[in-house]
Amino acid sequence: VTKLQVHKDKAWTTALSVPKKYDLLELRETSSIGLVADLNLPAGSYTQIRLSISEVSVIKNDGTASFAKLPSGDLTIVSIAPVDKGAISSLIFDFDLEKSLVITGSGKYIFLPTALQ
């Protein structure tokens, strides 16, 4: 994740631009949560959040690495809850990894994040 932006009042604001790496399998196996950001946002109704993702690595069982394509390069989540003044809010992204990584007929990987229901 290279950047986190929030959308409010018809405008995008960069809330974080410090790159961070996450091992989604490790987070799942350890039942952990990877903190993307700890932000102090002004109160208001935020309608979207966007994570800019520069690279999705796939490590195969034999230890070799490939890259998966994230079609837009961004992951945008719509319908964020409002942020109330003086309140603590949190947002958890939870993906179904088995459905999120697609292998094409030519053996290429595509990362299409699928939320858990």
C-alpha positions as CSV (number, residue, x, y, z in Angstrom):
1,V,0.0,0.0,0.0
2,T,1.6,3.2,-1.1
3,K,-1.1,5.7,-0.3
4,L,-4.4,6.0,1.6
5,Q,-7.0,8.6,0.5
6,V,-10.4,9.4,1.9
7,H,-13.3,11.0,0.1
8,K,-15.5,13.6,1.7
9,D,-17.5,16.5,0.3
10,K,-16.7,15.6,-3.4
11,A,-13.0,15.7,-2.8
12,W,-10.2,13.2,-2.2
13,T,-7.7,13.9,0.6
14,T,-4.4,12.0,1.1
15,A,-4.4,10.7,4.6
16,L,-1.3,8.6,4.4
17,S,1.6,8.3,2.0
18,V,4.1,6.1,3.8
19,P,4.4,2.8,2.0
20,K,3.6,-0.4,4.0
21,K,3.8,-4.1,3.1
22,Y,1.3,-6.7,4.3
23,D,1.5,-10.5,4.1
24,L,-2.2,-11.4,3.8
25,L,-1.6,-15.1,4.3
26,E,0.4,-14.5,7.5
27,L,-2.3,-12.1,8.8
28,R,-4.9,-14.8,8.1
29,E,-2.9,-17.6,9.7
30,T,-2.2,-15.7,12.9
31,S,-5.7,-14.1,13.0
32,S,-4.0,-10.8,13.2
33,I,-4.9,-7.3,12.0
34,G,-2.5,-5.2,9.9
35,L,-2.8,-1.6,10.8
36,V,-2.9,0.5,7.7
37,A,-3.2,3.9,9.4
38,D,-4.0,5.5,12.7
39,L,-5.5,8.8,11.6
40,N,-7.0,11.9,13.2
41,L,-9.7,12.8,10.6
42,P,-12.0,15.8,10.9
43,A,-15.6,14.8,11.7
44,G,-17.8,14.3,8.7
45,S,-19.3,11.8,6.3
46,Y,-16.6,10.0,4.4
47,T,-18.1,8.2,1.4
48,Q,-15.1,6.2,0.1
49,I,-11.6,5.1,1.0
50,R,-8.9,4.4,-1.6
51,L,-5.7,2.3,-1.1
52,S,-3.1,2.8,-3.8
53,I,-1.3,-0.5,-4.3
54,S,2.0,-0.6,-6.1
55,E,2.7,-4.3,-6.1
56,V,0.9,-7.6,-5.3
57,S,3.4,-10.5,-4.9
58,V,2.5,-14.1,-5.0
59,I,4.8,-16.6,-3.4
60,K,4.2,-20.1,-4.7
61,N,4.6,-23.2,-2.6
62,D,8.0,-23.9,-4.2
63,G,9.3,-20.5,-3.0
64,T,9.3,-18.8,-6.4
65,A,7.6,-15.4,-6.7
66,S,5.3,-13.8,-9.3
67,F,3.4,-10.6,-9.4
68,A,-0.3,-10.3,-9.7
69,K,-2.0,-7.5,-11.5
70,L,-4.4,-5.3,-9.7
71,P,-6.3,-4.0,-12.7
72,S,-6.7,-0.4,-11.6
73,G,-3.8,-0.2,-9.2
74,D,-6.2,1.1,-6.6
75,L,-8.6,-0.6,-4.2
76,T,-11.6,1.7,-3.6
77,I,-14.2,0.9,-0.9
78,V,-17.5,2.7,-1.0
79,S,-20.0,3.4,1.9
80,I,-17.8,4.3,4.8
81,A,-19.5,5.1,8.1
82,P,-19.4,8.7,9.3
83,V,-16.7,9.9,11.6
84,D,-18.1,11.6,14.7
85,K,-16.2,14.4,16.5
86,G,-14.3,13.0,19.5
87,A,-15.2,9.4,18.7
88,I,-13.0,6.5,17.7
89,S,-13.9,4.7,14.5
90,S,-12.3,1.7,12.8
91,L,-12.6,0.0,9.5
92,I,-11.5,-3.6,8.8
93,F,-10.8,-4.9,5.3
94,D,-11.3,-8.7,5.3
95,F,-10.7,-10.5,2.0
96,D,-11.5,-14.0,0.9
97,L,-8.0,-14.8,-0.4
98,E,-9.1,-18.0,-2.2
99,K,-11.5,-16.0,-4.4
100,S,-9.4,-12.8,-4.7
101,L,-6.5,-14.4,-6.6
102,V,-7.4,-15.4,-10.1
103,I,-5.1,-17.4,-12.4
104,T,-5.7,-16.7,-16.1
105,G,-5.5,-19.2,-18.9
106,S,-2.0,-18.1,-19.7
107,G,-0.9,-18.6,-16.0
108,K,-0.8,-14.9,-15.1
109,Y,-2.2,-13.8,-11.7
110,I,-4.9,-11.1,-11.2
111,F,-5.7,-9.8,-7.7
112,L,-9.5,-9.0,-7.5
113,P,-10.1,-8.4,-3.8
114,T,-13.3,-10.2,-2.8
115,A,-14.7,-9.2,0.6
116,L,-15.8,-11.8,3.1
117,Q,-19.5,-11.7,3.7
